[in-house]
Each structure stands twice: as C-alpha cells, then as structure tokens.
C-alpha cells in the first residue's frame, strides 16, 4: 500500500517515528484501574503490552484485583481479536472472540497509535483520511471487518483524544455498538518519541460519558526483533 498522506507523515515524524531502522515492536508497562460500567466497582491492574509497528497486532496481559488473582489476556493477532479472563490463570471467567471482538480490538489498536508512533509511518495496512488540520481518521480492513477511529490533535500537534461512534461494547453474551472516547495526557520524550504517559477511556451511554479505564505508563521501550 502507499505511504500515508503528508500531514500524517508529518504527525508521525513530529512524534519521533523513525523513517529508517524503525523498531519492530513497541513494549510498555501500565498500571491503573478499570470497571465494566458506571455501576461497577473499580478494579486495579498492572499490565504489559506489546504492539506491532508494521501489522495491526497487539497483546495485552494484565493481573487484576487483590494479589493479581484475575489474569486477563487481550489480543489482536492474525486478523483475529479475542479476550480471555481467568482466575489465578486457571479458572475461566470470561471470553470473547468472533467478528465483533475482532473489530473492537482493531479499533483499540488504532486508538493506541499514540503509544506506537512508528506504526503511524510504517503500518501500511492503515488507511488515512485527513478531515482537518487537527483531525485525522485511521481505518483498517481485516478480511470482511472494517474498523475506524477518529484521532484529534491538540495545539502542540499531538494525538490528545480519540473517538468512534460505534465500538462494540460487551453486554451479557453479546455486543452493542456504542460511542467510544479516550483522552491522552502527560506527554514525555522517551527514546526520541513523544509518548503520552497517562490516559483514560470510556463509553457514551444515554448521553453521559462514563469512564471505564484509567491508567499510566510505567515504562515504554522500542524493540527490534
């Protein structure tokens, strides 16, 4: 596929993406808290994520709750998204797979491009639309599945917010497309990249914004494999 349009290339380079000798992966550690919805209690977590620069793939492994008793594995690999949660890593608690899970994980990959700026330049499976000087739309096709996320830039030209009108939200045994939003902050120069070290994500339900994830990075590293 062709290179991103010039404003997108400018964004990537402004955030520190390498034109040559780009890393294969971005790896980062997180800590924070999350919940299912406004009526759920917050649960603390610590997690490690590895994100591909050239492919729409990531894997996120988290230990949640007291003593990290709940282990969660979120992934988008080989054009397939999934989620698994197990008690002490053994007893199944929840799982999700299939087209809606894949579309949700693909939207997550696009929304997390601020944590992998090299992918903005080097992941050629991402299609770009420049809606305005401070608004870009990233999309990807995985087989019959299309995922798209709006990226909103701040006055410094950094990706400070994301949104989408239709990310699949898990409800019971199914999914419901729901408006989705996120914000990034605490930008720091790390290994030559401008990386946000804090963020929050939520749903818009009944006209109300409900925050369901808040976290911060404790480490960020580029990896060459």
N, C-alpha and C positions, 0 to 999 in steps of 0.2 A: 504494500500500500504506500501511498505518497506521504511525504513529510507533513507535519502539522502546518497550518497556515502561519504566516509570520507573527501575528500577535500571540499565538500560542507558543511558538518557539521563543519569542521574547520573554514570555512569562516563565518558561522553563529555565532559561539562562539567568533570568533575574533571581530565581530561587536557588541557583547554584548547580543546576544539572550539568553534567559533563558532556560536551559534544563528542569527545573521543574517549576511549577507555572507560566507558560507563560501567558501573558495577552491575552484577547480575541480579542482586537482591538488595532490599533494604530490610534490616532487622531492628526491632525496637522492643523495649520492655515498657509495660504500663502498670499503673495501679489506680484504683478508683472505686466507684460504686455504680450499681445498676439495679433496675427493677423492671417488672413486666409492664406496669401501667400506673396510673395515679393512685390506685387503691392498694398497690403492693408495697411491701416494705423494701427499703434499700438493702442490698447485699454487697459487701466489699469484695474486691477481686484483685488479683495480681496476674498478669498475663505476659506472654511473649508472642510476638507476631513476626512472620517472615513474609515479605511481599515481593513478587517478581517485577523486575523492571521491564522486560520485553513481552511478557504474557499476562493475561488477566487471571492471575492466580495469587492466592494467599493462604496462609494457615495461621490460626489464632488458637492458642492453648491457654486456658485460664484455670486457676484454682480459686474457688469462691467460698464465701461463708466461713464460719468458725473452723480453724485448723485446715482450711482449704479442702473441706470434705467433698465439695462438689467440683468435679473436673469437667470442663466444657471444651469442646473442640469444634470450632467454626472453620470452614474451608471452602475455597473455590479452586478446584483442581480438575484439569482435563475437561473444561467446559461443563462441570457439574458442581453444584453447590450443595452443602449439607451442614447439618448441626447435630451434635451429639452431646448429651449431658449424662454423667454417671456419678453415682455416689461412691466416693473413695476409688473412683476409676473402674469400678466393677459392676455395680448395680445400675441398670439403665433407668434413667429418669425421664428423658425426653429425647426426641429425634425429629429431624425434618430433612426431606430430600424431595426431588422432583422439580418440575419446571418453575414453580413459584419460588421455591427455595433458591434455585439457581439464579433467577432474576434478582432476588433480594441480595444475594451475595455479590453478584456482578455490580449492582448499584453501590454496595458498600465499597468494593474495590475502587470505583470511580470517585466516590466521595472522599476516599482516603488518599488521593493523589498528593495532597499537601505533605503527607508523610513519606512520599516516594517521588520527589520531583523529577528524578531521572526518567521515570516512566512517562511523564508528560512529553518528553522529547523522543523517547526510544520505543515506546509501545505502539507500533504501527497498526494494531488492531483497533485502536481507539479512533473514532471519528469525531471531528470537532466542528462546531458552529460558533462563530463569534457574533453574539447578539448585540453587544455594546462594548465599549472600551473596558468596562468593569464587569462584564457578564459573558461567560462562555458556557457552552453546553457540550458535555462529553457523553458519547454513547458508544455502545459496543453490541455486536451481534454474536451470540453463541448458539449456533445452529438455528433453530426457529425462534429463539428468545432474543428480544431486544431490550436493552436497559439504557436509561439515560438519566443524567444528573446535571443540574444547573450549578455552576461554580461562580461565586460572587467575590469580586476583589475589593480590598479596602483601598484607602487613599495612598498606601505605600505599594500598591500593586501586588499584594499577597492574597492568596485564597483564604478569606476570613470566614466564609459561610458557604453552605451548600443547601440545596433544596430539591425536592421532587414531589410531584403531586400524587404519586401512585406506587410507593414502595409496598410490597406485600408485608402485611403485619400478621403475625401468628395469633390466631384466636381459636382456642379449642384444638380441634384436629384439622383446621383449615387455615386459609389466609384471606385477608381482606385488604385491597389496595387502599392505602391511607396516605395523606400528605405527610411528608417527612422533612425534617430540617436538621441542621447542625451548625455549630459555630466553633472557630478555632481562635486561640489567643496565645500569649506568651511566646512570641516568635524569637528564636535564638539561632545564631550562626553555629552550625555543628558540622565539622568536616567539610567546610566550604558551602554547605547548604543552609538555606533559611527554613527552619523547621518549627512548626507550632508545637509547643510542649504541653498545651492543655486544650481540652475540647469538651463539648457536650453535644448530645444528640437527643432528638425527641420526635414525637408524633404530634400532629394537629388533630385533635379529636373533639368533635362538637364545637368547633370554633376556638378551642382552647389549646394552647401549646403545652404539652406535657413532656417534661424532661425525663428520659429513661436511662441515660448513660452519661456519666461524668468521669473524666479521667485525665491523667497526666502521664507524660513520658518520663521514665527514669533513665533511659539510655536509648541512643539511636546510633546505628552503625551501617555503613555500606559494606556489602560482602561480594567478593569476586570468587566465582566458582568456575 
